[in-house]
Amino acid sequence: MKYRATILYLVAALILAGIYFYDVHKEKKEDEAQITAKGLLDISSDQLDEIILTRGTQTIRLQKGTEPDKRKWKITDPVHAPADRLEIEDLKTRLVNMKYDRIIAEDAADLTRFGLEQPVFSINYKAGAKSGKLSFGSKTPLEDGHYVRKGDEKKIYLVAWADKNVPDKTLFELRDKRLFSLPGEKIKRLIIVSQKVSLTLIKKEGQWLLEDDQDFKIDGKRVESILRKFSWAEASSFEKETADDLSPFGLDRPRAVIILSDGEKSEEIQFGDPSKKNNKIYAKIKGKPQIVTVDKWLLSDLPQNRDDIKEDEPEKVKEKR
């Protein structure tokens, strides 16, 4: 009898375990299906052609480039300027992957309860033949999310705090802030002109040389360090979109000029007076109308004479060690 009872207990335990694992597996599948169903938009990032961000009275319009530069987005309002590629990719990814935690109201008659009568922020988008709008209202009482409305629907969704705040980007964040677009590894000519020195450096067979004195031994690592600093540099601010008179910025007589070239294309930036902002100076990229500011440290390593980029003699190298 004891053996029989034991067997019955074992069978019952196995049945219960099977039911438990079935329920867990079923629940997991249902949860996965529910998560999939929580996506707000049925589009992919590659389909996006236009994104309009609106906060109060400010509107930022972003448009996809045309062939052959479809990956290069641009800002068309309130200024005409190239867009920051990484910021755009982040914005697109956040938008198409946006999910809601739950539905707060199926048929909201009073939008003011959710801050959606006059949304604090909205995103309009076009994706091929599709278009839509997401309106973001007030925070939840616990401030862990925002109320959202799709188009003219009366359904109110709740989305996480980050899903609203990450796409809510400023004009400065979305602009391309690079001073130079040429990749550092492709640069073959570096021209440095300042109040103290004028140098033209060329790269031949992987070595940097003075164009007017190619027997002069150059410290290649020093040149690469200078080059790296400028090829990665970005504007700290956009002070004016256009300026007919450059003298208030000291750009009518620049204190320094840097020119980079890959042999086919050249890019030039001029540096002017210190700005009223701490550790910033005015600068202008040749061919572009904007006046920007940059960090002063960009000019801190510029050579004051040829000897500043001269290769150390073996004796001096030993002394440094």
C-alpha positions in Angstrom: 0.0 0.0 0.0 2.8 2.4 0.9 4.5 1.8 -2.5 1.1 2.3 -4.3 0.5 5.6 -2.4 4.1 6.8 -3.2 3.5 6.0 -6.9 0.2 7.9 -6.9 1.9 10.9 -5.2 4.7 10.9 -7.8 2.2 10.7 -10.7 0.2 13.6 -9.2 3.4 15.6 -8.7 4.4 15.0 -12.3 0.9 16.1 -13.5 1.0 19.2 -11.4 4.5 20.1 -12.6 3.4 19.6 -16.2 0.4 21.9 -15.7 2.7 24.5 -14.0 5.3 24.5 -16.9 2.5 24.6 -19.5 0.9 27.6 -17.7 4.3 29.3 -17.4 5.1 28.7 -21.1 1.6 29.9 -22.1 1.9 33.0 -19.9 5.3 33.8 -21.4 4.0 33.5 -24.9 1.1 35.7 -24.1 3.4 38.3 -22.5 5.6 38.3 -25.6 2.5 38.7 -27.8 1.4 41.6 -25.6 4.8 43.3 -25.8 4.7 43.0 -29.6 1.2 44.5 -29.7 2.4 47.5 -27.6 4.2 49.1 -30.5 2.7 52.5 -31.2 3.7 52.8 -34.9 3.8 50.3 -37.7 6.7 51.7 -39.7 10.4 51.1 -40.1 13.1 53.7 -39.7 14.1 53.3 -43.4 10.6 54.3 -44.5 10.8 57.7 -42.8 11.0 60.7 -45.2 10.1 63.6 -42.9 9.9 64.3 -39.2 8.5 67.5 -37.6 9.1 68.2 -34.0 6.9 70.8 -32.4 7.3 72.3 -28.9 5.1 75.3 -28.2 5.7 77.8 -31.0 9.0 76.2 -32.2 9.0 73.8 -35.1 11.9 71.8 -36.3 11.4 70.1 -39.7 13.7 67.3 -40.8 13.8 65.8 -44.3 15.5 62.8 -45.8 18.0 63.6 -48.5 17.6 62.5 -52.1 19.7 60.2 -54.2 22.6 59.6 -54.0 22.6 61.0 -50.4 19.4 59.5 -49.0 21.1 58.8 -45.7 22.0 62.5 -45.3 19.1 64.2 -43.5 18.8 68.0 -43.4 17.0 70.6 -41.4 14.7 72.8 -43.5 13.0 74.8 -40.7 13.7 77.0 -38.8 17.1 77.0 -40.5 18.6 75.3 -43.6 21.4 73.2 -42.3 22.8 69.6 -42.5 21.6 67.4 -39.7 23.7 65.3 -37.3 23.6 61.8 -38.6 23.9 60.0 -35.3 21.2 62.2 -33.7 18.9 61.5 -36.6 19.4 57.8 -36.4 18.7 57.8 -32.7 15.6 59.9 -33.2 14.3 57.6 -36.0 15.0 54.4 -33.9 13.3 55.8 -30.9 10.3 56.9 -32.9 9.6 53.6 -34.7 10.3 51.5 -31.6 8.1 53.6 -29.3 5.9 51.4 -27.1 3.1 52.1 -24.7 2.8 50.6 -21.2 -0.9 50.6 -21.1 -4.1 52.3 -22.4 -5.4 54.8 -19.9 -8.7 55.6 -21.7 -10.4 54.0 -24.7 -12.6 57.1 -25.5 -11.4 60.2 -23.7 -14.0 63.0 -24.0 -11.9 65.5 -22.0 -8.3 65.8 -23.3 -7.5 68.5 -20.8 -7.2 65.9 -18.0 -4.2 64.5 -19.8 -2.6 67.7 -21.0 -3.5 66.9 -24.6 -5.8 69.8 -25.4 -2.6 71.7 -26.1 0.2 69.1 -26.2 3.5 70.1 -24.7 5.3 68.3 -27.6 4.3 66.5 -30.8 6.0 64.5 -33.6 4.5 64.5 -37.1 6.0 62.0 -39.6 5.8 60.9 -43.2 6.9 57.4 -44.2 6.2 56.7 -47.8 2.4 56.7 -48.2 1.9 56.7 -44.5 1.8 59.7 -42.2 0.8 60.3 -38.6 1.2 62.3 -35.4 2.0 61.6 -31.8 1.0 64.2 -29.3 2.5 64.2 -25.8 0.6 65.5 -22.9 1.4 66.0 -19.2 3.3 63.7 -16.9 1.5 61.1 -14.8 1.0 61.9 -11.1 4.0 59.7 -10.2 6.0 61.4 -13.0 7.0 58.0 -14.4 5.5 58.5 -17.9 3.6 60.7 -20.3 0.1 60.6 -21.8 0.1 60.2 -25.6 -2.4 60.5 -28.3 -2.1 59.1 -31.8 -3.5 61.4 -34.5 -7.1 62.3 -33.8 -7.8 59.1 -31.8 -9.6 59.5 -28.5 -7.6 56.6 -27.1 -5.0 57.7 -24.5 -1.8 55.8 -24.1 0.9 55.8 -21.4 4.5 55.8 -22.5 7.7 55.8 -20.5 9.5 59.0 -19.6 12.4 58.3 -21.8 10.2 57.6 -24.9 9.1 61.2 -24.7 12.2 63.0 -23.6 14.8 61.3 -25.8 13.1 62.3 -29.1 12.4 65.8 -27.7 15.6 67.1 -29.1 16.8 70.7 -29.5 17.8 72.4 -32.7 21.4 72.5 -31.6 21.4 68.8 -30.8 20.0 67.9 -34.3 22.4 70.1 -36.3 25.6 68.9 -37.8 28.2 70.5 -35.6 31.4 69.2 -37.2 33.9 71.8 -38.3 35.5 69.6 -40.9 33.8 66.7 -42.8 37.0 65.2 -44.3 38.1 62.0 -42.6 41.4 62.4 -40.8 43.0 59.4 -42.4 42.4 60.8 -45.9 44.0 64.2 -45.3 47.1 64.8 -47.4 47.7 68.5 -46.8 47.5 70.6 -43.6 48.0 74.4 -43.8 48.4 76.3 -40.5 48.5 80.1 -40.6 48.6 82.2 -37.5 50.0 85.6 -36.4 53.4 83.8 -35.7 53.8 81.1 -38.3 52.7 79.9 -41.7 53.2 76.2 -42.4 52.2 73.9 -45.3 52.5 70.2 -44.5 52.1 67.4 -47.0 51.8 63.7 -46.6 53.8 61.4 -48.8 54.1 57.7 -48.5 52.7 57.9 -44.9 55.2 60.6 -43.8 54.6 64.3 -43.1 56.9 66.8 -44.8 57.2 70.5 -45.0 56.2 71.5 -48.6 59.0 74.1 -49.0 61.7 72.1 -47.1 61.2 68.4 -47.5 64.5 67.6 -45.9 63.3 69.1 -42.6 62.6 66.3 -40.1 59.1 66.5 -38.8 57.6 64.9 -35.7 54.8 62.9 -37.4 53.0 62.0 -34.2 52.8 65.7 -33.3 51.2 66.5 -36.6 48.8 63.6 -36.4 47.8 64.9 -32.9 47.0 68.3 -34.2 45.2 66.9 -37.2 43.1 64.5 -35.0 42.0 67.4 -32.8 40.7 69.5 -35.7 39.1 66.6 -37.6 37.0 65.7 -34.6 36.2 69.3 -33.4 32.7 70.5 -33.2 31.0 73.9 -32.8 30.0 74.8 -29.3 27.3 77.1 -30.4 25.8 78.8 -33.5 26.0 82.5 -32.7 24.6 84.0 -36.0 23.1 82.3 -39.1 24.5 85.1 -41.3 26.8 88.0 -40.8 27.6 90.7 -43.4 30.1 92.3 -41.0 32.7 90.0 -39.6 34.7 92.6 -37.6 32.6 92.3 -34.4 33.9 88.7 -34.2 37.5 89.3 -35.2 36.9 87.3 -38.4 37.7 90.1 -40.8 41.4 89.6 -39.8 41.5 86.0 -38.4 44.1 85.2 -35.7 44.4 81.7 -37.2 43.4 79.7 -40.2 43.4 75.9 -40.7 43.0 74.3 -44.1 42.7 70.5 -44.6 42.7 68.8 -48.0 42.5 65.2 -49.3 43.9 66.2 -52.7 40.5 66.8 -54.3 38.5 68.7 -51.7 39.7 71.5 -49.3 38.0 72.7 -46.2 39.0 75.9 -44.2 38.1 77.3 -40.9 39.0 80.8 -39.6 39.3 81.7 -35.9 38.6 85.2 -34.5 38.3 86.9 -31.2 37.4 85.4 -27.8 33.6 85.3 -27.2 31.8 86.5 -24.1 31.4 82.8 -23.2 34.1 81.3 -21.1 36.9 79.6 -23.0 35.3 80.0 -26.4 36.4 81.9 -29.5 34.5 82.9 -32.7 35.0 80.9 -35.8 33.7 80.6 -39.4 33.8 77.8 -41.8 34.7 79.0 -45.3 31.7 78.7 -47.7 29.2 78.7 -44.9 27.4 81.8 -43.6 27.2 80.8 -39.9 29.3 82.3 -37.1 30.0 79.7 -34.5 32.0 79.4 -31.2 34.6 76.7 -30.5 36.7 75.8 -27.5 39.9 77.8 -27.1 41.9 74.6 -26.5 41.7 73.9 -30.3 44.4 76.5 -30.8 46.4 75.7 -27.7 48.7 73.2 -29.5 49.3 75.1 -32.7 53.0 75.4 -33.5 54.5 78.8 -32.9 57.4 78.1 -35.3 58.9 75.3 -37.4 60.9 73.9 -34.5 57.7 73.1 -32.6 57.0 70.3 -35.1 60.7 69.3 -35.6 61.6 65.6 -34.9 63.6 65.3 -31.7 67.3 64.4 -32.1 68.3 61.0 -30.7 70.2 62.7 -27.8 67.2 64.7 -26.8 65.0 61.6 -26.9 67.3 59.9 -24.5 67.3 62.9 -22.1 63.5 62.9 -22.1 63.5 59.2 -21.0 
